[in-house]
């Protein structure tokens, strides 16, 4: 098997020169690199106590609703899987020609 190479003419190759970024005057320098200015003002992210309490309650109610939904979905999935397995077992029994396939619940007394 021959090794086929794709031949690209030299005219299609082009090197694009990039200019290095120049930092603004007075910018801090660390290890030869200029760092962006640091903003220590976090007051715009602060919230009042009442506002954060309401948000906490809403978040907890949402988490409880999500947990309830997840548990319900798990229970329904387990019930569905077991009922499908029982139906498959009964169907296999009937297709084999057996007559004692149905489980009859007997009253215990």
C-alpha positions as CSV (number, residue, x, y, z in Angstrom):
1,X,0.0,0.0,0.0
2,X,1.4,3.3,-1.0
3,X,1.6,6.2,1.4
4,X,-0.4,9.0,-0.3
5,X,0.4,12.5,0.9
6,X,-1.8,15.5,0.3
7,X,0.2,18.1,-1.5
8,X,-0.6,21.6,-0.6
9,X,0.9,24.4,-2.7
10,X,3.2,26.8,-0.7
11,X,0.9,29.7,-1.8
12,X,-1.8,28.5,0.6
13,X,0.3,28.8,3.7
14,X,0.4,32.1,5.5
15,X,1.8,33.3,8.9
16,X,-0.3,35.9,10.6
17,X,1.9,38.1,12.9
18,X,0.3,39.1,16.2
19,X,1.3,42.2,18.1
20,X,1.9,41.7,21.8
21,X,-0.6,43.5,24.0
22,X,0.7,46.7,25.6
23,X,-0.4,47.2,29.2
24,X,-1.9,50.5,30.3
25,X,0.4,52.9,31.9
26,X,0.9,52.2,35.6
27,X,-0.4,48.6,35.5
28,X,1.2,46.2,38.1
29,X,3.8,43.7,36.8
30,X,4.4,40.2,38.2
31,X,7.0,37.8,36.7
32,X,7.3,39.9,33.6
33,X,3.5,39.8,33.0
34,X,1.1,42.6,33.5
35,X,-1.8,41.8,35.8
36,X,-5.4,43.2,35.5
37,X,-6.4,45.7,38.2
38,X,-7.9,44.1,41.3
39,X,-11.2,45.4,42.5
40,X,-11.6,44.8,46.3
41,X,-15.1,46.3,46.5
42,X,-17.6,43.5,47.1
43,X,-20.3,45.7,48.4
44,X,-22.4,45.2,45.3
45,X,-22.8,41.5,46.1
46,X,-24.0,42.1,49.7
47,X,-27.6,41.6,50.6
48,X,-29.7,42.5,53.6
49,X,-30.5,39.8,56.2
50,X,-34.2,39.8,55.4
51,X,-33.5,39.3,51.7
52,X,-31.1,36.4,52.3
53,X,-33.5,34.7,54.8
54,X,-36.2,34.7,52.2
55,X,-33.9,33.4,49.6
56,X,-32.7,30.6,52.0
57,X,-36.3,29.5,52.7
58,X,-37.1,29.5,49.0
59,X,-34.0,27.5,48.2
60,X,-34.7,24.9,51.0
61,X,-38.3,24.5,49.7
62,X,-37.0,24.0,46.2
63,X,-34.5,21.4,47.5
64,X,-37.2,19.5,49.4
65,X,-39.5,19.5,46.3
66,X,-36.6,18.2,44.2
67,X,-35.8,15.5,46.7
68,X,-39.5,14.4,46.9
69,X,-39.7,14.3,43.1
70,X,-36.5,12.2,42.9
71,X,-37.8,9.7,45.5
72,X,-41.2,9.4,43.8
73,X,-39.5,8.9,40.5
74,X,-37.2,6.2,42.0
75,X,-40.2,4.4,43.6
76,X,-42.2,4.5,40.4
77,X,-39.2,3.2,38.4
78,X,-38.7,0.3,40.8
79,X,-42.4,-0.6,40.7
80,X,-42.4,-0.5,36.9
81,X,-39.3,-2.7,36.6
82,X,-40.6,-5.3,39.0
83,X,-44.1,-5.4,37.3
84,X,-42.5,-5.8,33.9
85,X,-40.3,-8.6,35.2
86,X,-43.3,-10.4,36.6
87,X,-45.3,-10.0,33.4
88,X,-42.3,-11.3,31.4
89,X,-42.0,-14.3,33.7
90,X,-45.8,-15.0,33.4
91,X,-45.6,-14.6,29.6
92,X,-42.7,-17.0,29.3
93,X,-44.5,-19.6,31.4
94,X,-47.6,-19.3,29.2
95,X,-45.6,-19.6,26.0
96,X,-44.0,-22.8,27.3
97,X,-47.5,-24.3,27.5
98,X,-47.7,-24.6,31.2
99,X,-51.1,-24.2,32.9
100,X,-50.0,-23.2,36.4
101,X,-48.6,-19.8,35.5
102,X,-50.9,-17.4,37.3
103,X,-50.2,-16.8,40.9
104,X,-53.4,-17.2,42.9
105,X,-53.4,-15.5,46.3
106,X,-54.7,-17.8,49.0
107,X,-56.4,-16.3,52.0
108,X,-54.5,-17.2,55.1
109,X,-56.6,-17.8,58.1
